[in-house]
Amino acid sequence: MVIFGLVSILMPELAIAVLAIYFAITIMLGGLILSIFTLKHKASLPNWKARLTEGLLSVVLGLVILIKPQSAAAFLVYVMGLWAFFIGVVFIVSYFRRKTPDLVGAFNLIAGVVSVVLGLIIVFNPFESSRFLVILIGIYALAFGIFTMVYSSKILKHDKESVVPDVEEADSIEEIDSKTE
């Protein structure tokens, strides 16, 4: 995300084509994985036909976008705007529903508000300035990428501190067991 954000800010003309191709590959891979998963586990999935249809349609849509990335770019801009809006809503709801540490909560709220605002600007921009639109997407991608890296590092740090007992300081196996419960 950070690299894409920088490319979008510095070379907006290239970013839309790259975004369309990235989107196509992502949709195709997601559809392929969903289709394979569904076929392997169809006995335990009550709605396996719907999932398989979704997976196959995703693969076809990805191929169509790869064949005609220019015509898919306009549609993709709207999808990105809607995605940013809904992700922003998720972050804002997460801020109000979860009891997270102050820094993480502040990141959720700030990222959510910025995401909602940028999403609305992207969706309602009448394409008078596609360069500006791509730069907005780049700023959003850069901010979201940085947020994700900061948040992920905090999760990893927290997991390492809470899951792994300090074996060297323990006097017995019972003490290690009590730290892992």
N, C-alpha and C positions, 0 to 999 in steps of 0.2 A: 504494500500500500504506500509506503513512504517513497519508494522509487517511482511508482506510478504518479504519485502526487507531484513529485519534482518534475517529471517529464511533462505532465499536464500544464504546469505553471510555465516551464521554460519553452516547450514546443507544443502549443495547443493544437496545431493543425495535425500533427502526428498522433496525438493522444486519442482522438475520436476513432480513428481506424484501429489503433492498438486496442482500445477499449472494446470495440465491436468483436474483434478476433478473440480477445481474452474472454469476453462474455460467451461467445460461441463455444469455445473449448471448455469452459466451466460448465455450461449447460450440457454439453455432450458427455463429459465425464460423469457428471451427476446422474444423468439419465442412464448411462451404461452401468454405473455402480448400482443404482436402484433396480434396474432390470435384472442384473445378475443376482442381487440379494433376494429379490422377489421370487425368481425361478428356483433358487436354492431352498427357500423357506416357504414356498407356497402352501404346503400342507398346514402350516401353523398360522397363516395369514388369512383371515376371513375375507378381506378385500384385495386379494392378490391380483385380480384382473385389473382393477382400477390402478393399482400401483405399477403394474407392468405397462399399462397403457400410458401412464404418466412418464415412465422412463423412456419408452420408445418414442413418444412425441417430443420429449426433450432432446433426444439424439437427432431426430429429424429437424427440429427447429435450429439446433446448433449447426447442422450441415447447411441449412438454408442461409443462415447468417454468414457462415464462412464463404459461401459462394457469392453473396451480394452484401458485403459489409457496408457499403456506402448507404444503401437504402435502409439497412438495419440500424444505422447510426442514429437517425432521427428518433426512431422508436426507442432505442437504447437510452437516449438522453432522458426521455420521460420515465423509463424504468428506473434509471439511477436516481432521479428526483424522488420518485415514490419510495424507492428503497431507503434513501436517506431520511425521508420523512418518517417512515414506519420504524426504522431503527432508532431514530431520535425519540419517538414515543415510547419504545421499549426501554430505553435508558432512563427516561423521565419516570416512568412507572416503577422501574427498578429502584430508583432513588427513593421514592416514597414508600415502597413496600418492604424493602430489605433493611436490615440493621447492619450497615456496612461501616467500616472505619471512615473517619471524616474525609480523608484524602480520596479514597475510592468513591465515596458518596458524592463528593464535590465533582470528581471527574465524570461520574455518571450524569449528574445534573447539567454540567457545562456542555459535555459532549451531546447530550440529548437536545438541549435548547439550540445549540449551533446546528445540529443535524436537522432538526425540524425547520429552522429558518432557511438553511441552504436548500433543503429539499423543496420547500415551497417556492423559493426563487427559481430553482431549476425547472420545476413543473410549469410555472406560470410565465416564464420568459418566452416571449413570442419569437425567439430565434433571431432577433434583430442583431444580436452580437453573439454568435456562436463561440467566438474566441473568449469572450468574457465568461460564458457558460462553462467552457472547458477549464478555464482558470479556477472558477468556483469549485468545480468538481475536484481539481487538483489540490486546492487548499483543504477541501473536506477530506480527501484521501490521505493527505499528509498528516492532518490533525488526527484522523481516526487511526492511522498506522502508528503514530507516536503513542497515542492513548493505549492502543492494544499492546504495544511493547512494554509500556510502564505497568499496565495492569497485569500482564502475564508474568513479569518479573516479580511482582508482589505476590502473586498466587504461588509461583514456584518457591519463593523464599518462605512463605507461610507453610507450604506443604512440607518442605524439608525440616523446618523447625518443629512442626507438630507431629510428624509421622515417625521420624527416625529417633529412637532413644539413644542417649549417650552411653554406649556400652562400656567405654573406658572408665567412666566414673561410677558404674554400678558395682555393688559389692556381691550381688548374687543374681542368679537367673530369675528368681522370683521378683526382684526389684525391676529387672528389665521387662518382665511380663506385666507388672503393674503399670509401667509407663506407657505401654502400648494399648492398654484397654481404654 
